[in-house]
Amino acid sequence: MSSSAYPDWRTFMATSFAARRAFPLVAPETPSFLGQAVAMTAADLKGADVVVIGAPYVAAQDGLYAGVPMEEWVSAPKRVRQQSARYPSG
């Protein structure tokens, strides 16, 4: 799936499961995983059982890794977070 085929954030927010909700954002158009609170300091992590960190990395000389454009690999954490917003219970 190319980047242009993936729905943009405005389209996502117009869907029935997102239209009436607000999501904590870690970056523009990137909600927190499962809509959970965003930790800004080490103190915010106190008592956490699980922490999700999305840090994409891909290296390829020709712009492809395993036949997939590098831009697709780099956007994976953002897309996972966007799709996780479908599950309001966290």
N, CA, C and O atoms as a GROMACS GRO file, in nm:
protein
  360
    1MET      N    1   0.085  -0.116   0.000
    1MET     CA    2   0.000   0.000   0.000
    1MET      C    3   0.089   0.123   0.000
    1MET      O    4   0.178   0.134   0.085
    2SER      N    5   0.069   0.212  -0.091
    2SER     CA    6   0.150   0.333  -0.096
    2SER      C    7   0.096   0.437   0.001
    2SER      O    8  -0.019   0.428   0.045
    3SER      N    9   0.179   0.536   0.034
    3SER     CA   10   0.139   0.641   0.125
    3SER      C   11   0.015   0.713   0.077
    3SER      O   12  -0.070   0.752   0.158
    4SER      N   13   0.002   0.731  -0.054
    4SER     CA   14  -0.113   0.803  -0.106
    4SER      C   15  -0.242   0.724  -0.090
    4SER      O   16  -0.350   0.783  -0.092
    5ALA      N   17  -0.235   0.592  -0.073
    5ALA     CA   18  -0.355   0.511  -0.058
    5ALA      C   19  -0.402   0.504   0.088
    5ALA      O   20  -0.515   0.465   0.115
    6TYR      N   21  -0.317   0.542   0.180
    6TYR     CA   22  -0.353   0.537   0.321
    6TYR      C   23  -0.438   0.659   0.355
    6TYR      O   24  -0.402   0.770   0.316
    7PRO      N   25  -0.550   0.642   0.427
    7PRO     CA   26  -0.634   0.759   0.457
    7PRO      C   27  -0.560   0.862   0.541
    7PRO      O   28  -0.487   0.827   0.634
    8ASP      N   29  -0.579   0.989   0.508
    8ASP     CA   30  -0.514   1.093   0.586
    8ASP      C   31  -0.589   1.113   0.719
    8ASP      O   32  -0.698   1.059   0.738
    9TRP      N   33  -0.529   1.190   0.809
    9TRP     CA   34  -0.584   1.207   0.944
    9TRP      C   35  -0.723   1.272   0.940
    9TRP      O   36  -0.810   1.235   1.019
   10ARG      N   37  -0.743   1.366   0.851
   10ARG     CA   38  -0.874   1.432   0.841
   10ARG      C   39  -0.982   1.331   0.804
   10ARG      O   40  -1.092   1.335   0.860
   11THR      N   41  -0.952   1.242   0.712
   11THR     CA   42  -1.047   1.138   0.674
   11THR      C   43  -1.073   1.044   0.791
   11THR      O   44  -1.187   1.007   0.818
   12PHE      N   45  -0.966   1.005   0.860
   12PHE     CA   46  -0.979   0.917   0.976
   12PHE      C   47  -1.068   0.980   1.082
   12PHE      O   48  -1.156   0.914   1.138
   13MET      N   49  -1.046   1.108   1.112
   13MET     CA   50  -1.122   1.176   1.217
   13MET      C   51  -1.269   1.196   1.179
   13MET      O   52  -1.352   1.223   1.266
   14ALA      N   53  -1.304   1.183   1.052
   14ALA     CA   54  -1.443   1.196   1.008
   14ALA      C   55  -1.520   1.065   1.020
   14ALA      O   56  -1.640   1.063   0.994
   15THR      N   57  -1.454   0.957   1.057
   15THR     CA   58  -1.522   0.828   1.068
   15THR      C   59  -1.609   0.825   1.193
   15THR      O   60  -1.590   0.905   1.284
   16SER      N   61  -1.703   0.734   1.196
   16SER     CA   62  -1.798   0.728   1.308
   16SER      C   63  -1.731   0.698   1.442
   16SER      O   64  -1.778   0.746   1.545
   17PHE      N   65  -1.623   0.622   1.443
   17PHE     CA   66  -1.559   0.590   1.572
   17PHE      C   67  -1.462   0.697   1.619
   17PHE      O   68  -1.415   0.690   1.732
   18ALA      N   69  -1.431   0.796   1.537
   18ALA     CA   70  -1.335   0.898   1.577
   18ALA      C   71  -1.395   1.038   1.586
   18ALA      O   72  -1.341   1.125   1.654
   19ALA      N   73  -1.505   1.061   1.518
   19ALA     CA   74  -1.557   1.197   1.501
   19ALA      C   75  -1.589   1.269   1.632
   19ALA      O   76  -1.574   1.390   1.640
   20ARG      N   77  -1.632   1.198   1.733
   20ARG     CA   78  -1.672   1.263   1.857
   20ARG      C   79  -1.571   1.243   1.970
   20ARG      O   80  -1.605   1.257   2.087
   21ARG      N   81  -1.448   1.212   1.936
   21ARG     CA   82  -1.346   1.186   2.038
   21ARG      C   83  -1.227   1.278   2.020
   21ARG      O   84  -1.199   1.327   1.911
   22ALA      N   85  -1.158   1.299   2.129
   22ALA     CA   86  -1.032   1.373   2.126
   22ALA      C   87  -0.923   1.275   2.167
   22ALA      O   88  -0.942   1.196   2.260
   23PHE      N   89  -0.812   1.279   2.100
   23PHE     CA   90  -0.703   1.188   2.128
   23PHE      C   91  -0.581   1.264   2.175
   23PHE      O   92  -0.549   1.369   2.119
   24PRO      N   93  -0.510   1.213   2.278
   24PRO     CA   94  -0.382   1.275   2.312
   24PRO      C   95  -0.287   1.253   2.195
   24PRO      O   96  -0.279   1.142   2.141
   25LEU      N   97  -0.216   1.356   2.155
   25LEU     CA   98  -0.127   1.345   2.040
   25LEU      C   99   0.019   1.346   2.084
   25LEU      O  100   0.057   1.423   2.173
   26VAL      N  101   0.100   1.261   2.021
   26VAL     CA  102   0.244   1.262   2.045
   26VAL      C  103   0.316   1.347   1.940
   26VAL      O  104   0.430   1.388   1.960
   27ALA      N  105   0.248   1.373   1.830
   27ALA     CA  106   0.296   1.458   1.720
   27ALA      C  107   0.173   1.490   1.636
   27ALA      O  108   0.069   1.426   1.653
   28PRO      N  109   0.181   1.588   1.548
   28PRO     CA  110   0.066   1.617   1.463
   28PRO      C  111   0.017   1.491   1.390
   28PRO      O  112   0.096   1.419   1.330
   29GLU      N  113  -0.112   1.468   1.395
   29GLU     CA  114  -0.176   1.354   1.330
   29GLU      C  115  -0.132   1.219   1.386
   29GLU      O  116  -0.154   1.116   1.322
   30THR      N  117  -0.070   1.217   1.502
   30THR     CA  118  -0.022   1.092   1.563
   30THR      C  119  -0.075   1.081   1.706
   30THR      O  120  -0.016   1.136   1.799
   31PRO      N  121  -0.186   1.009   1.723
   31PRO     CA  122  -0.241   0.993   1.858
   31PRO      C  123  -0.154   0.899   1.941
   31PRO      O  124  -0.073   0.823   1.887
   32SER      N  125  -0.172   0.906   2.070
   32SER     CA  126  -0.102   0.811   2.157
   32SER      C  127  -0.159   0.672   2.131
   32SER      O  128  -0.271   0.658   2.081
   33PHE      N  129  -0.083   0.570   2.165
   33PHE     CA  130  -0.128   0.432   2.144
   33PHE      C  131  -0.250   0.404   2.231
   33PHE      O  132  -0.246   0.426   2.352
   34LEU      N  133  -0.356   0.358   2.169
   34LEU     CA  134  -0.484   0.327   2.234
   34LEU      C  135  -0.545   0.447   2.306
   34LEU      O  136  -0.628   0.431   2.395
   35GLY      N  137  -0.503   0.568   2.267
   35GLY     CA  138  -0.560   0.688   2.326
   35GLY      C  139  -0.523   0.709   2.472
   35GLY      O  140  -0.592   0.781   2.544
   36GLN      N  141  -0.414   0.647   2.515
   36GLN     CA  142  -0.371   0.659   2.654
   36GLN      C  143  -0.291   0.786   2.676
   36GLN      O  144  -0.244   0.849   2.581
   37ALA      N  145  -0.275   0.824   2.801
   37ALA     CA  146  -0.201   0.945   2.836
   37ALA      C  147  -0.058   0.940   2.782
   37ALA      O  148   0.002   0.833   2.772
   38VAL      N  149  -0.006   1.056   2.747
   38VAL     CA  150   0.130   1.067   2.696
   38VAL      C  151   0.222   1.104   2.812
   38VAL      O  152   0.197   1.201   2.883
   39ALA      N  153   0.327   1.026   2.831
   39ALA     CA  154   0.425   1.056   2.936
   39ALA      C  155   0.522   1.161   2.884
   39ALA      O  156   0.582   1.145   2.778
   40MET      N  157   0.535   1.268   2.960
   40MET     CA  158   0.626   1.376   2.921
   40MET      C  159   0.752   1.378   3.007
   40MET      O  160   0.854   1.435   2.968
   41THR      N  161   0.746   1.315   3.124
   41THR     CA  162   0.860   1.312   3.214
   41THR      C  163   0.874   1.170   3.270
   41THR      O  164   0.783   1.088   3.258
   42ALA      N  165   0.988   1.143   3.330
   42ALA     CA  166   1.009   1.012   3.392
   42ALA      C  167   0.907   0.988   3.502
   42ALA      O  168   0.864   0.874   3.523
   43ALA      N  169   0.866   1.092   3.573
   43ALA     CA  170   0.766   1.078   3.679
   43ALA      C  171   0.632   1.029   3.624
   43ALA      O  172   0.558   0.960   3.694
   44ASP      N  173   0.601   1.065   3.500
   44ASP     CA  174   0.475   1.021   3.437
   44ASP      C  175   0.472   0.870   3.416
   44ASP      O  176   0.365   0.812   3.398
   45LEU      N  177   0.588   0.807   3.417
   45LEU     CA  178   0.596   0.662   3.395
   45LEU      C  179   0.581   0.581   3.524
   45LEU      O  180   0.568   0.459   3.520
   46LYS      N  181   0.582   0.649   3.637
   46LYS     CA  182   0.572   0.578   3.765
   46LYS      C  183   0.443   0.498   3.771
   46LYS      O  184   0.334   0.550   3.745
   47GLY      N  185   0.456   0.372   3.804
   47GLY     CA  186   0.342   0.283   3.815
   47GLY      C  187   0.296   0.221   3.684
   47GLY      O  188   0.204   0.140   3.683
   48ALA      N  189   0.360   0.257   3.574
   48ALA     CA  190   0.320   0.202   3.445
   48ALA      C  191   0.362   0.056   3.434
   48ALA      O  192   0.474   0.020   3.471
   49ASP      N  193   0.272  -0.026   3.385
   49ASP     CA  194   0.305  -0.167   3.360
   49ASP      C  195   0.366  -0.184   3.222
   49ASP      O  196   0.448  -0.273   3.200
   50VAL      N  197   0.324  -0.100   3.128
   50VAL     CA  198   0.369  -0.110   2.990
   50VAL      C  199   0.388   0.030   2.934
   50VAL      O  200   0.310   0.121   2.963
   51VAL      N  201   0.493   0.048   2.855
   51VAL     CA  202   0.518   0.174   2.786
   51VAL      C  203   0.542   0.141   2.639
   51VAL      O  204   0.620   0.052   2.607
   52VAL      N  205   0.475   0.213   2.550
   52VAL     CA  206   0.489   0.190   2.406
   52VAL      C  207   0.570   0.305   2.348
   52VAL      O  208   0.532   0.422   2.362
   53ILE      N  209   0.680   0.271   2.284
   53ILE     CA  210   0.765   0.370   2.220
   53ILE      C  211   0.778   0.331   2.073
   53ILE      O  212   0.819   0.219   2.042
   54GLY      N  213   0.744   0.421   1.984
   54GLY     CA  214   0.757   0.394   1.841
   54GLY      C  215   0.875   0.472   1.787
   54GLY      O  216   0.871   0.594   1.780
   55ALA      N  217   0.978   0.402   1.750
   55ALA     CA  218   1.097   0.467   1.696
   55ALA      C  219   1.139   0.393   1.570
   55ALA      O  220   1.216   0.298   1.576
   56PRO      N  221   1.089   0.436   1.455
   56PRO     CA  222   1.119   0.363   1.332
   56PRO      C  223   1.264   0.382   1.288
   56PRO      O  224   1.323   0.488   1.307
   57TYR      N  225   1.317   0.278   1.232
   57TYR     CA  226   1.451   0.286   1.174
   57TYR      C  227   1.456   0.187   1.058
   57TYR      O  228   1.416   0.072   1.072
   58VAL      N  229   1.506   0.232   0.948
   58VAL     CA  230   1.529   0.144   0.834
   58VAL      C  231   1.644   0.202   0.753
   58VAL      O  232   1.651   0.324   0.732
   59ALA      N  233   1.732   0.117   0.710
   59ALA     CA  234   1.846   0.161   0.629
   59ALA      C  235   1.849   0.078   0.501
   59ALA      O  236   1.848  -0.045   0.504
   60ALA      N  237   1.853   0.148   0.390
   60ALA     CA  238   1.860   0.080   0.261
   60ALA      C  239   1.925   0.174   0.162
   60ALA      O  240   1.896   0.294   0.158
   61GLN      N  241   2.012   0.120   0.082
   61GLN     CA  242   2.086   0.202  -0.012
   61GLN      C  243   1.999   0.247  -0.130
   61GLN      O  244   2.019   0.357  -0.182
   62ASP      N  245   1.904   0.165  -0.172
   62ASP     CA  246   1.825   0.198  -0.291
   62ASP      C  247   1.687   0.253  -0.260
   62ASP      O  248   1.605   0.265  -0.351
   63GLY      N  249   1.659   0.287  -0.133
   63GLY     CA  250   1.528   0.342  -0.097
   63GLY      C  251   1.424   0.237  -0.068
   63GLY      O  252   1.310   0.270  -0.033
   64LEU      N  253   1.460   0.109  -0.081
   64LEU     CA  254   1.368  -0.001  -0.052
   64LEU      C  255   1.430  -0.093   0.053
   64LEU      O  256   1.551  -0.114   0.055
   65TYR      N  257   1.347  -0.147   0.139
   65TYR     CA  258   1.390  -0.251   0.232
   65TYR      C  259   1.288  -0.362   0.222
   65TYR      O  260   1.169  -0.340   0.246
   66ALA      N  261   1.332  -0.481   0.188
   66ALA     CA  262   1.244  -0.596   0.166
   66ALA      C  263   1.136  -0.562   0.062
   66ALA      O  264   1.023  -0.610   0.071
   67GLY      N  265   1.173  -0.480  -0.036
   67GLY     CA  266   1.081  -0.446  -0.143
   67GLY      C  267   0.980  -0.338  -0.108
   67GLY      O  268   0.892  -0.306  -0.188
   68VAL      N  269   0.990  -0.282   0.012
   68VAL     CA  270   0.895  -0.180   0.058
   68VAL      C  271   0.968  -0.046   0.068
   68VAL      O  272   1.078  -0.041   0.121
   69PRO      N  273   0.908   0.062   0.017
   69PRO     CA  274   0.974   0.193   0.026
   69PRO      C  275   1.003   0.231   0.171
   69PRO      O  276   0.923   0.202   0.260
   70MET      N  277   1.117   0.294   0.193
   70MET     CA  278   1.158   0.332   0.329
   70MET      C  279   1.054   0.421   0.397
   70MET      O  280   1.036   0.411   0.518
   71GLU      N  281   0.986   0.508   0.322
   71GLU     CA  282   0.886   0.595   0.382
   71GLU      C  283   0.775   0.516   0.450
   71GLU      O  284   0.721   0.560   0.552
   72GLU      N  285   0.742   0.400   0.394
   72GLU     CA  286   0.637   0.316   0.454
   72GLU      C  287   0.683   0.259   0.588
   72GLU      O  288   0.605   0.254   0.683
   73TRP      N  289   0.808   0.217   0.596
   73TRP     CA  290   0.861   0.164   0.723
   73TRP      C  291   0.864   0.273   0.829
   73TRP      O  292   0.829   0.250   0.944
   74VAL      N  293   0.907   0.391   0.790
   74VAL     CA  294   0.920   0.501   0.885
   74VAL      C  295   0.784   0.546   0.938
   74VAL      O  296   0.774   0.592   1.052
   75SER      N  297   0.680   0.534   0.857
   75SER     CA  298   0.547   0.577   0.900
   75SER      C  299   0.473   0.472   0.983
   75SER      O  300   0.363   0.500   1.031
   76ALA      N  301   0.529   0.355   1.000
   76ALA     CA  302   0.460   0.246   1.070
   76ALA      C  303   0.413   0.282   1.211
   76ALA      O  304   0.297   0.257   1.242
   77PRO      N  305   0.497   0.339   1.300
   77PRO     CA  306   0.447   0.371   1.434
   77PRO      C  307   0.329   0.468   1.432
   77PRO      O  308   0.236   0.455   1.512
   78LYS      N  309   0.333   0.565   1.342
   78LYS     CA  310   0.223   0.660   1.331
   78LYS      C  311   0.095   0.588   1.290
   78LYS      O  312  -0.011   0.612   1.346
   79ARG      N  313   0.106   0.500   1.193
   79ARG     CA  314  -0.012   0.428   1.145
   79ARG      C  315  -0.068   0.332   1.249
   79ARG      O  316  -0.189   0.318   1.262
   80VAL      N  317   0.020   0.266   1.323
   80VAL     CA  318  -0.027   0.176   1.430
   80VAL      C  319  -0.102   0.256   1.534
   80VAL      O  320  -0.209   0.215   1.580
   81ARG      N  321  -0.048   0.371   1.573
   81ARG     CA  322  -0.116   0.455   1.671
   81ARG      C  323  -0.250   0.505   1.617
   81ARG      O  324  -0.349   0.506   1.690
   82GLN      N  325  -0.254   0.546   1.491
   82GLN     CA  326  -0.380   0.593   1.434
   82GLN      C  327  -0.486   0.482   1.437
   82GLN      O  328  -0.601   0.507   1.474
   83GLN      N  329  -0.448   0.363   1.398
   83GLN     CA  330  -0.544   0.253   1.398
   83GLN      C  331  -0.582   0.209   1.539
   83GLN      O  332  -0.695   0.164   1.560
   84SER      N  333  -0.492   0.223   1.635
   84SER     CA  334  -0.524   0.185   1.773
   84SER      C  335  -0.631   0.275   1.831
   84SER      O  336  -0.698   0.237   1.927
   85ALA      N  337  -0.648   0.394   1.775
   85ALA     CA  338  -0.751   0.487   1.823
   85ALA      C  339  -0.891   0.431   1.803
   85ALA      O  340  -0.987   0.482   1.860
   86ARG      N  341  -0.904   0.328   1.723
   86ARG     CA  342  -1.034   0.263   1.701
   86ARG      C  343  -1.085   0.190   1.826
   86ARG      O  344  -1.202   0.154   1.835
   87TYR      N  345  -0.996   0.167   1.921
   87TYR     CA  346  -1.030   0.088   2.040
   87TYR      C  347  -1.035   0.180   2.161
   87TYR      O  348  -0.934   0.196   2.229
   88PRO      N  349  -1.150   0.240   2.189
   88PRO     CA  350  -1.160   0.344   2.290
   88PRO      C  351  -1.136   0.298   2.433
   88PRO      O  352  -1.113   0.382   2.520
   89SER      N  353  -1.140   0.171   2.460
   89SER     CA  354  -1.121   0.125   2.597
   89SER      C  355  -0.975   0.127   2.638
   89SER      O  356  -0.944   0.126   2.758
   90GLY      N  357  -0.884   0.129   2.542
   90GLY     CA  358  -0.741   0.125   2.576
   90GLY      C  359  -0.708  -0.011   2.626
   90GLY      O  360  -0.593  -0.038   2.661
   0.00000   0.00000   0.00000
